């Protein structure tokens, strides 16, 4: 890979539920790094993989097993692990990348606009050329395996492990998630923090993340179903420390314009690549560009961002699934349920407590890995008719939301639509108190619109509770 090339993305809507579910599942499975399955030492011959692709091909061909001793000679260690480990090396991902680059080449040749080869501002990436991919091309590159996460140290079976990436190419999204104990991490941390790239020989035990603890059940057919392998380092030999130019890290975000999300449940992708440095200067440049990009194309100061990518620093403020929570096994159950209604995946009831329903209570989260977000926990019991037709109410709220979305202009009105969407979800669960709570939060504009378009059940329910 030409390390001088960086890829920048543009807006592209995502309306394929399988695509979102796959990305979200891979992201939430970072929570599994806090767990591991016990394995026994096996006296099988060791495997030696001279490059990352050989390892992932063997994994996908079921030629590996948990507990096996793996040797990786002359690999590079990075602080960034692949967002979807192994995805880059699938046949489908390769086809996606080839499509993106060939499409871009044809477009540039046809337009004869080599001047479109733009540069990052000098403060971001010094004198490096950037190929700006068009929307469909950028989407294909992310489907092709681009994207990485930086994860803080984790406690596994009462031992502290440092989570790094072992990659033969020096590219983060092509590598293998690797855990190091303190004595191994101490060999590289000083130079790693200076921006240097450790070149190492690794002997490790093959481990597998316990899929049965995944927050989202794997009950759909999709090419991203790849064994959740990682390596527990047993021996680490450091050969050299290379300059940052020997490594490339890609980071990606999934974001949405709020009104588009409410109307169409659609998201957009963007991503950026950089070299690791000792002061994170190129990372900050990439984050700045992603911020600017999401704001420009969503036309919103604070668009919805599904997840971030750096547990060490908070780059994006509020996100739906913060990596600082996810990577420590704390899943926002309310958000998980909210997106479940949109994308129709199944939550793992074993660990998330999906069957534990507590209506009209102050319980905000259930299950060993669940947390609750943004709950006021001020218990309110509203005047809900005993014979309330929740099915009819659900239908009217959906029609009302669509009607409001066509009229909304101000930020306050889009916020009100969000309250109606929450009420709609609550009506499906037959949670009358929650329906009323969100309708009250929606305000007079929603009441007036419901009355004007003849949503009688919604109108009467609001009138019983609100002084308008």
HUGI-V94711 format. One record per helix or strand. SS is the DSSP state (A for helix, B for strand). FROM is the first residue (numbers start at 0). TO is the last residue. Records with the same first field share a line. If there is no record, write none. Layout:
BEGIN
SS->FROM-TO ; FROM-TO
END
This chain:
BEGIN
B->5-7 ; 12-13 ; 46-47 ; 68-77 ; 79-81 ; 117-118 ; 128-131 ; 147-149 ; 153-155 ; 158-166 ; 170-170 ; 175-179 ; 196-207 ; 215-215 ; 228-241 ; 247-255 ; 266-273 ; 303-304 ; 306-306 ; 309-309 ; 320-320 ; 330-331 ; 346-346 ; 369-370
A->16-33 ; 51-59 ; 86-88 ; 90-110 ; 113-115 ; 134-142 ; 171-173 ; 181-184 ; 188-192 ; 210-212 ; 243-245 ; 257-263 ; 280-297 ; 322-325 ; 332-342 ; 348-351 ; 389-406 ; 410-427 ; 431-441 ; 443-451 ; 455-464
END
